[in-house]
């Protein structure tokens, strides 16, 4: 093939083929990325060229050296040539190799690179930034390296600065390295280059203009705006590139986690985004979200530099230590195996809920036809913010398990409301995916500064008219006298349910148990999952439990949908108590 004349093409193809044919350990996402590359080579909508990728690789390997570190045999690396590994060359070949047919316009405008720590990403990004700057010099390269904190972005920038000194080129560039600015700029005769390290501060970056943006450690970004402000700064360029590079974190409501899920959909081909390159290395998870974290094969899958900068024996040792320490295990899973974990403060294992929920797939219309009595709940504590309602019901004898026993499934239907005037602000500031919930049908935007009680009442009326047999609705009366009267007028049996943990513990425990047993369905609501992940709980005596938001009363996280579902579950328990069947129901029978 004509491309084999290029030095690095065979290296990239050997890497791709080793992943695809299984001779090299790789996770599902790595296999998908390599298969996507092979498919793209055959795609007639694009033209493939090695020239720019080869230019960038050679610039890096011929001019950059290591500033620190050791080889696995203990030999110092400082001053040794900075040679790219096959996986890094694969990334470069993808980013710079594909063009819209008949043009010089590169296909990929955005990239998501998701790899664990200690795999050399910081220095790779520094070297890549410099080489991309030289590649785009004729257009006047402007490159921003942006970290959640300045300290992070400076690591890559300092690596460039170090190498300019090693090349003897510092006098040919204007270098500012002080409290106000960290930048490198210079006139290259046939163009110019400008590279700057920044902290992601949207309030101070509205006037930025660049053709390459590097968002480092995206998991530490507190809001999408920190990322999007850099992306917006590239609109004036045709061959622009936004690169997000990160390790996994522990906030599964974050911008980074949502971006990871979106990129996985691209690789799964359930979402189409031809301009987005995705490179993910992580350990594989089973159907229940578990990881065989002491297995060296999983260590290799997650770490592309396994056996290069990652010592296999160290991974084994750390994995065994993680067995005995829950906090260390979470750190090992997230930082060494690139598995997103819930924060330690979060009470629920979200994977248990997801694994249960995905077993079922009834629509609202189908649920109305099932012989289910429904109980309602409403959380009205903040009508100027997220407000929630829920229905809770049990489908008795829904299926037969492996032992031949009939099983009941608890079903939770939730809905949320949010004032539209505040939605964009709260979505940005508090990182709540309100508009995604709106699109999914789990949220209604209210055209008033606050949520009207009538909106919630009308939802219950609408659900009843659809065919839901609503027996009772519980809520805390101190937050909604108007709601109480409106529900009474609409002929609902409405019951005051004070916010006392003694009352709410039974509902909480019921939901927890049904999720663990795999007998809970909540219509795949990501809004409900968001709230579940924000629940912090404190065990009390006699199996009682008191719960709150993970970040406390003054925090930005929300649990309203979960709270509404607890109210609804409690109503069912109280109703069953009168019939003498509550104890049996609470036991999961």
matplotlib code that plots the C-alpha trace (Angstrom):
import matplotlib.pyplot as plt

x = [0.0, 1.1, 1.1, 3.9, 6.5, 5.8, 7.8, 5.1, 2.2, 3.3, 3.7, 0.1, -1.3, 0.5, -0.9, -4.5, -4.3, -2.9, -5.9, -8.5, -7.2, -6.7, -3.0, -2.8, -5.0, -7.5, -10.8, -14.1, -13.7, -10.1, -11.3, -14.1, -11.7, -9.4, -12.2, -13.5, -10.1, -10.1, -13.6, -12.6, -9.8, -12.4, -14.9, -15.2, -16.4, -12.8, -9.4, -6.5, -3.0, 0.0, 1.9, 0.7, 0.7, 4.3, 5.3, 4.0, 5.5, 8.9, 8.9, 8.3, 10.7, 13.5, 13.4, 11.8, 13.6, 12.4, 12.7, 12.4, 11.6, 13.2, 13.0, 11.7, 15.3, 16.1, 18.0, 17.3, 15.3, 16.1, 17.7, 16.7, 14.7, 10.9, 9.8, 6.1, 4.5, 2.3, -0.9, 0.2, 1.0, -2.4, -4.0, -1.9, -2.7, -6.4, -6.5, -4.4, -4.9, -8.5, -9.8, -13.1, -12.8, -11.4, -10.4, -7.6, -10.2, -9.5, -12.3, -11.8, -12.6, -12.8, -11.2, -11.8, -8.7, -9.5, -6.5, -5.3, -2.6, 1.1, 0.7, 2.6, -0.4, 0.8, 4.0, 2.4, 0.0, 2.8, 4.8, 1.7, 0.7, 4.1, 4.1, 0.5, 1.6, 4.3, 2.0, -0.6, 1.9, 0.9, -2.6, -1.1, -1.2, -2.8, -2.9, -4.4, -3.6, -6.4, -6.6, -9.2, -6.3, -3.4, -1.0, -2.3, -1.9, 1.5, 2.9, 2.5, 3.6, 6.7, 7.6, 7.6, 9.6, 12.1, 12.6, 13.0, 16.0, 17.3, 17.1, 18.9, 15.9, 14.7, 16.2, 14.2, 10.9, 9.1, 8.5, 6.4, 6.5, 5.2, 2.1, 0.1, 0.9, 2.5, 3.0, 5.4, 5.2, 7.3, 7.6, 8.7, 9.2, 6.4, 4.0, 3.7, 3.0, 1.5, 1.0, -0.5, -1.3, -4.6, -6.9, -10.4, -12.1, -15.1, -15.7, -12.3, -12.0, -14.8, -12.3, -10.1, -9.3, -7.4, -7.2, -6.2, -7.6, -6.4, -8.7, -6.5, -8.0, -11.6, -12.9, -11.9, -14.0, -16.9, -19.2, -19.5, -18.9, -15.2, -14.9, -17.2, -15.7, -12.5, -14.4, -16.2, -12.9, -12.1, -15.0, -12.9, -10.7, -11.6, -8.9, -9.5, -9.1, -10.5, -8.9, -10.3, -7.9, -8.5, -8.5, -11.7, -13.1, -15.7, -18.5, -21.0, -23.1, -20.2, -19.6, -16.8, -18.8, -21.6, -19.0, -17.6, -21.0, -21.6, -18.3, -19.0, -22.2, -20.2, -18.0, -21.1, -22.6, -25.7, -24.7, -23.3, -20.6, -18.2, -16.1, -15.4, -12.3, -12.6, -9.8, -10.7, -8.6, -10.0, -10.6, -13.7, -16.7, -19.2, -22.9, -23.2, -20.5, -17.9, -14.2, -11.7, -9.3, -6.5, -6.3, -3.1, -5.1, -7.4, -4.4, -3.0, -6.3, -6.5, -3.0, -1.6, 1.9, 1.8, 5.3, 6.7, 6.0, 3.6, 5.4, 3.2, 4.5, 3.4, -0.1, -0.4, 0.8, -1.6, -4.5, -4.0, -3.8, -7.0, -8.8, -8.6, -9.2, -12.4, -11.0, -7.9, -10.0, -12.0, -8.7, -7.2, -10.3, -10.5, -6.9, -5.2, -8.0, -9.9, -13.3, -15.7, -16.7, -19.3, -18.0, -17.3, -20.1, -22.7, -24.8, -26.1, -24.2, -25.7, -24.7, -27.2, -30.0, -29.0, -28.6, -32.1, -33.7, -32.3, -34.0, -37.4, -38.8, -42.5, -43.8, -46.2, -49.0, -48.2, -48.0, -51.5, -52.8, -51.1, -53.0, -51.1, -52.2, -50.2, -49.2, -48.0, -45.4, -44.4, -41.4, -42.4, -39.7, -38.2, -40.7, -38.1, -35.8, -36.1, -39.5, -40.5, -43.4, -43.5, -45.8, -44.9, -46.5, -45.9, -46.5, -47.2, -46.1, -44.4, -42.0, -40.7, -37.1, -34.6, -35.9, -39.4, -40.6, -42.9, -41.3, -42.8, -41.4, -41.6, -42.0, -41.2, -42.4, -41.0, -41.3, -39.6, -40.3, -37.9, -38.5, -37.2, -35.9, -33.2, -32.7, -29.7, -27.9, -28.5, -27.5, -24.2, -23.4, -24.6, -24.0, -27.5, -28.4, -31.9, -32.2, -31.3, -34.1, -36.4, -35.6, -36.2, -39.6, -38.7, -38.9, -41.2, -39.9, -42.2, -42.7, -42.9, -40.2, -41.4, -43.1, -46.8, -48.6, -51.1, -48.4, -47.9, -51.6, -52.2, -49.5, -51.3, -54.6, -53.0, -51.5, -54.9, -56.6, -54.0, -55.3, -53.1, -55.1, -53.7, -54.8, -53.0, -50.5, -48.1, -46.3, -45.1, -48.0, -45.9, -44.5, -47.7, -51.2, -52.2, -51.1, -53.1, -56.3, -55.8, -55.3, -58.4, -60.4, -59.2, -60.5, -57.2, -56.7, -53.9, -52.0, -49.6, -46.2, -43.8, -40.1, -39.1, -36.5, -38.4, -41.3, -39.1, -36.8, -39.2, -39.6, -35.9, -35.1, -37.8, -36.3, -32.8, -33.7, -35.6, -32.7, -30.3, -32.6, -33.0, -36.7, -36.8, -37.8, -37.8, -38.2, -34.6, -34.8, -31.4, -33.0, -33.8, -30.3, -28.8, -30.7, -29.8, -26.1, -26.5, -27.9, -25.8, -27.3, -26.5, -27.4, -29.4, -30.6, -33.2, -32.4, -33.5, -31.7, -31.4, -30.5, -29.6, -27.7, -24.0, -23.0, -25.3, -28.1, -26.2, -24.9, -25.8, -26.7, -30.3, -32.2, -35.8, -36.9, -35.6, -37.3, -40.6, -40.3, -39.7, -42.8, -44.7, -43.3, -44.1, -47.7, -47.9, -46.5, -48.9, -51.8, -50.7, -50.4, -54.1, -54.6, -52.0, -49.7, -47.0, -44.5, -44.8, -44.3, -41.4, -39.7, -39.7, -42.4]
y = [0.0, 3.5, 4.6, 2.2, 4.6, 6.6, 5.6, 5.5, 4.1, 0.5, 1.1, 2.5, -0.4, -3.0, -1.3, -1.3, -4.9, -6.1, -4.6, -5.8, -9.4, -9.7, -10.2, -7.1, -6.8, -4.0, -2.8, -2.7, 1.0, 0.6, -2.2, 0.0, 3.0, 0.7, -0.8, 2.8, 3.7, 0.7, 1.6, 5.2, 4.3, 2.7, 5.5, 7.3, 10.5, 11.1, 11.2, 9.9, 11.4, 10.7, 13.9, 16.1, 13.3, 12.4, 16.0, 16.3, 13.0, 13.8, 17.3, 15.8, 12.9, 14.9, 18.0, 17.0, 15.2, 14.0, 16.4, 13.7, 10.1, 6.7, 3.7, 0.5, -0.6, 2.5, 4.4, 8.1, 9.5, 13.2, 14.4, 11.2, 11.7, 11.9, 9.0, 8.4, 5.1, 3.4, 4.5, 8.1, 7.8, 6.3, 9.4, 11.7, 9.7, 10.0, 13.7, 14.7, 12.0, 12.3, 15.1, 15.9, 14.6, 17.0, 19.6, 20.4, 20.6, 18.1, 15.8, 15.8, 19.1, 17.7, 14.8, 13.0, 11.2, 9.2, 7.5, 6.7, 8.6, 7.8, 7.1, 10.2, 12.3, 15.6, 15.6, 14.1, 17.0, 19.5, 18.1, 17.8, 21.4, 22.6, 20.4, 21.5, 25.1, 24.6, 22.7, 25.6, 28.4, 29.9, 30.6, 32.2, 29.4, 30.2, 27.4, 27.4, 24.7, 24.9, 23.1, 23.3, 24.9, 26.8, 24.4, 21.6, 23.4, 24.6, 21.1, 20.8, 24.4, 23.9, 20.9, 23.0, 25.7, 23.2, 21.8, 25.2, 25.7, 22.3, 23.2, 26.5, 28.4, 30.4, 33.6, 33.3, 33.4, 35.8, 33.9, 35.3, 33.3, 35.4, 35.7, 37.4, 35.3, 32.1, 32.2, 31.5, 33.4, 33.9, 34.9, 31.9, 33.8, 32.0, 32.3, 32.6, 30.6, 31.5, 29.0, 30.0, 28.1, 29.1, 28.1, 27.4, 30.7, 31.4, 34.9, 36.1, 34.3, 35.7, 37.4, 34.3, 33.4, 30.2, 27.3, 24.6, 24.2, 21.6, 21.0, 19.1, 16.9, 17.5, 15.5, 18.4, 21.0, 22.1, 23.2, 22.7, 26.4, 25.9, 23.7, 25.4, 28.9, 27.5, 25.7, 28.9, 30.7, 28.6, 29.6, 31.8, 28.8, 26.0, 23.5, 23.9, 21.2, 21.0, 18.2, 17.1, 14.8, 13.3, 10.5, 9.3, 11.1, 10.3, 12.6, 10.8, 13.9, 15.9, 17.3, 14.9, 11.8, 12.9, 13.5, 10.0, 8.5, 10.5, 9.4, 5.8, 6.1, 7.4, 4.2, 2.1, 3.8, 4.7, 8.3, 9.8, 12.5, 12.3, 15.2, 13.7, 11.5, 9.2, 7.3, 5.5, 3.0, 1.5, -1.8, -3.7, -4.0, -6.9, -6.5, -5.4, -2.8, -5.0, -5.0, -7.8, -5.3, -7.7, -9.2, -8.1, -8.3, -5.6, -3.5, -3.8, -2.9, 0.3, 1.5, 2.0, 2.5, -0.8, -2.1, 1.2, 3.8, 1.5, -1.2, -4.4, -5.4, -2.1, -2.5, -5.9, -4.7, -1.7, -3.8, -6.2, -3.2, -1.9, -5.1, -4.2, -0.4, 0.9, 4.4, 3.1, 0.8, 3.7, 5.6, 2.5, 2.0, 5.6, 6.6, 3.3, 1.5, 4.6, 3.5, 6.3, 5.7, 7.4, 9.8, 8.1, 10.2, 8.8, 6.1, 4.2, 2.0, 3.5, 0.4, -1.7, 0.6, 0.7, -3.0, -3.5, -0.8, -2.0, -5.4, -3.9, -1.6, -0.8, 2.4, 4.6, 3.4, -0.2, 0.5, 1.8, -1.6, -3.5, -4.3, -1.8, 0.4, 3.7, 5.9, 9.5, 11.7, 15.3, 17.3, 21.0, 22.4, 24.8, 25.9, 28.4, 25.5, 21.8, 20.5, 16.8, 14.4, 10.6, 7.6, 4.3, 1.0, -2.8, -5.2, -8.4, -11.8, -10.1, -12.9, -16.3, -16.4, -19.3, -21.0, -20.9, -18.2, -15.4, -12.0, -8.5, -5.5, -2.0, 0.7, 4.4, 7.1, 10.6, 14.0, 17.3, 21.0, 23.9, 27.7, 28.4, 31.8, 30.2, 27.0, 28.1, 29.6, 26.6, 24.2, 26.0, 26.9, 23.8, 21.3, 20.0, 18.5, 20.1, 20.3, 16.7, 15.7, 18.0, 16.2, 12.9, 13.9, 13.7, 17.5, 20.4, 24.0, 26.5, 29.9, 31.6, 32.6, 29.8, 26.4, 26.8, 24.3, 23.9, 22.4, 19.6, 19.1, 18.9, 16.2, 14.0, 14.7, 13.9, 10.6, 9.7, 10.4, 8.2, 5.3, 5.3, 4.2, 6.7, 5.7, 8.3, 11.1, 12.1, 15.4, 17.7, 20.1, 22.9, 23.5, 23.6, 24.4, 25.6, 22.3, 20.4, 22.3, 21.9, 18.2, 17.9, 19.8, 17.4, 14.5, 13.0, 11.5, 13.7, 12.9, 15.1, 13.3, 15.3, 15.3, 13.0, 10.3, 7.9, 8.0, 8.1, 5.2, 2.5, 4.0, 4.5, 0.9, -0.5, 1.3, 0.2, -3.5, -3.7, -2.2, -4.7, -7.5, -6.4, -5.8, -2.0, -0.1, 3.7, 4.0, 4.7, 8.2, 9.8, 12.6, 10.0, 8.5, 12.0, 12.4, 8.9, 9.7, 12.8, 10.9, 10.8, 8.6, 8.1, 4.8, 5.2, 2.6, 0.0, 0.0, 3.7, 5.9, 9.7, 11.0, 14.3, 15.8, 14.8, 18.4, 19.4, 22.0, 24.8, 22.6, 22.6, 18.9, 17.8, 14.8, 16.0, 13.2, 10.5, 12.4, 12.3, 8.6, 8.0, 10.0, 7.8, 4.5, 5.6, 6.2, 2.6, 1.3, 3.3, 2.1, -1.5, -1.2, -0.8, -4.0, -5.9, -6.7, -4.0, -6.3, -8.8, -6.1, -4.6, -7.9, -7.9, -10.5]
z = [0.0, -0.8, 2.8, 3.8, 2.5, 5.6, 8.6, 11.2, 9.1, 9.6, 13.4, 13.6, 11.5, 13.7, 16.7, 15.2, 14.0, 17.4, 19.1, 16.6, 16.4, 20.2, 20.3, 22.5, 25.6, 25.0, 26.4, 24.4, 23.6, 22.3, 20.0, 18.8, 18.1, 16.1, 14.1, 13.5, 12.1, 9.7, 8.6, 8.1, 5.8, 3.5, 3.8, 0.4, 2.1, 3.4, 2.0, 4.1, 4.2, 6.4, 5.7, 8.5, 11.0, 10.0, 10.3, 13.8, 15.0, 13.5, 15.1, 18.5, 18.2, 16.6, 18.9, 22.2, 25.1, 28.5, 31.4, 34.1, 34.9, 34.6, 32.4, 34.0, 34.5, 36.5, 33.8, 34.0, 31.1, 31.4, 28.1, 26.2, 23.0, 23.6, 21.5, 21.0, 21.8, 19.1, 20.8, 20.7, 17.0, 16.5, 18.1, 15.9, 12.7, 13.5, 14.3, 11.3, 8.8, 7.6, 5.3, 3.8, 0.2, -2.3, 0.4, 2.9, 5.7, 8.4, 9.5, 13.3, 15.1, 18.6, 20.6, 23.8, 25.2, 28.3, 29.9, 33.4, 35.2, 34.8, 31.0, 30.0, 28.9, 30.3, 28.4, 25.3, 25.3, 25.7, 22.8, 20.7, 21.3, 20.2, 17.0, 16.2, 16.6, 14.0, 11.7, 11.7, 11.8, 8.4, 9.8, 12.9, 15.5, 18.8, 21.3, 24.8, 27.3, 29.9, 33.2, 35.9, 37.9, 36.5, 38.1, 35.9, 32.6, 33.6, 33.7, 29.9, 29.3, 31.4, 29.4, 26.2, 27.9, 29.1, 25.6, 24.1, 26.5, 25.5, 21.8, 22.4, 21.0, 24.0, 22.7, 19.5, 21.3, 23.6, 26.8, 29.7, 32.9, 35.7, 38.0, 35.2, 32.2, 31.0, 27.3, 24.5, 21.2, 18.2, 14.5, 12.4, 9.1, 7.3, 10.2, 13.9, 17.1, 20.4, 23.3, 26.6, 29.8, 31.5, 34.3, 33.2, 34.3, 32.0, 33.6, 32.3, 29.0, 26.8, 24.4, 23.6, 20.1, 19.2, 16.7, 19.2, 22.7, 25.1, 28.1, 30.6, 33.4, 32.3, 35.3, 37.5, 35.5, 37.7, 34.8, 31.0, 30.6, 31.5, 28.5, 26.1, 26.5, 24.9, 22.2, 21.4, 20.9, 17.8, 15.6, 13.3, 12.2, 9.7, 10.8, 14.5, 17.2, 20.7, 22.7, 26.1, 27.9, 31.3, 33.9, 35.4, 38.5, 41.2, 40.2, 38.0, 37.6, 36.1, 32.6, 32.1, 33.0, 30.6, 27.9, 28.5, 28.1, 24.9, 23.4, 24.3, 22.3, 19.3, 19.5, 20.0, 16.9, 18.9, 18.3, 15.1, 15.3, 12.4, 13.6, 17.1, 17.7, 20.7, 22.4, 25.7, 27.6, 30.7, 32.4, 31.2, 33.5, 33.7, 33.3, 37.0, 36.7, 38.5, 37.6, 38.1, 39.5, 40.6, 37.1, 35.2, 31.9, 33.1, 34.2, 30.7, 29.0, 31.0, 30.6, 27.1, 28.6, 30.5, 30.6, 29.5, 32.2, 34.1, 36.1, 36.1, 39.6, 41.0, 39.6, 41.2, 44.5, 44.5, 43.5, 46.4, 48.8, 47.3, 48.4, 52.0, 51.9, 50.3, 49.8, 48.2, 46.1, 44.7, 43.9, 42.3, 40.1, 39.0, 38.7, 37.7, 35.8, 34.6, 36.0, 37.1, 40.7, 42.9, 45.5, 48.9, 50.5, 48.1, 49.7, 46.8, 44.3, 41.1, 39.1, 41.2, 40.2, 36.6, 36.3, 37.8, 35.7, 32.4, 32.8, 32.1, 29.4, 29.9, 28.4, 30.3, 28.1, 28.9, 32.6, 32.6, 31.5, 34.3, 37.5, 39.7, 42.5, 42.5, 45.4, 44.8, 46.4, 46.0, 47.1, 47.2, 49.4, 46.7, 44.1, 42.7, 42.0, 41.1, 42.2, 41.9, 41.9, 41.8, 41.5, 43.2, 42.4, 42.6, 39.7, 41.6, 40.2, 37.3, 36.5, 37.7, 38.9, 38.5, 41.6, 40.3, 42.7, 41.5, 41.8, 42.3, 40.6, 42.1, 39.6, 40.1, 37.7, 38.4, 36.9, 37.6, 37.1, 36.8, 36.1, 32.6, 33.6, 35.8, 33.8, 31.7, 34.8, 37.0, 34.2, 33.8, 37.4, 39.2, 36.3, 36.2, 32.8, 32.8, 29.1, 28.6, 31.1, 29.1, 25.9, 27.6, 28.8, 32.5, 33.1, 32.4, 32.0, 33.7, 32.1, 35.5, 38.1, 40.3, 39.8, 40.1, 42.3, 39.5, 37.3, 39.7, 40.3, 36.6, 36.2, 38.8, 37.0, 33.6, 35.0, 36.4, 33.1, 31.3, 33.4, 36.5, 39.6, 42.2, 45.7, 47.8, 47.5, 50.3, 50.8, 53.6, 54.2, 55.7, 52.2, 50.3, 51.7, 48.3, 46.8, 49.4, 48.7, 44.9, 45.2, 47.4, 44.9, 42.2, 44.2, 45.3, 48.7, 49.9, 53.1, 55.2, 55.4, 57.6, 56.7, 59.6, 59.0, 61.2, 58.8, 55.6, 56.6, 55.5, 52.1, 51.7, 52.7, 50.4, 47.3, 48.4, 48.7, 45.5, 43.6, 45.1, 44.3, 40.7, 41.0, 40.6, 37.4, 37.0, 33.2, 32.6, 34.0, 34.1, 36.2, 38.8, 38.6, 39.0, 42.3, 43.5, 43.2, 45.4, 48.4, 51.5, 54.3, 58.0, 59.7, 62.8, 65.4, 64.6, 60.9, 60.7, 58.2, 57.8, 54.4, 52.9, 49.9, 49.7, 49.8, 52.6, 52.9, 51.2, 48.4, 44.7, 44.3, 44.1, 45.5, 44.9, 42.6, 45.0, 47.9, 46.0, 45.4, 49.1, 50.0, 47.5, 48.9, 52.4, 51.4, 50.1, 53.4, 55.5, 53.4, 53.7, 57.4, 57.6, 55.7, 57.8, 54.8, 55.3, 57.0, 54.2, 51.6, 53.4, 53.4, 49.6, 49.1]

ax = plt.figure().add_subplot(projection="3d")
ax.plot(x, y, z, "-o")
ax.set_aspect("equal")
plt.show()
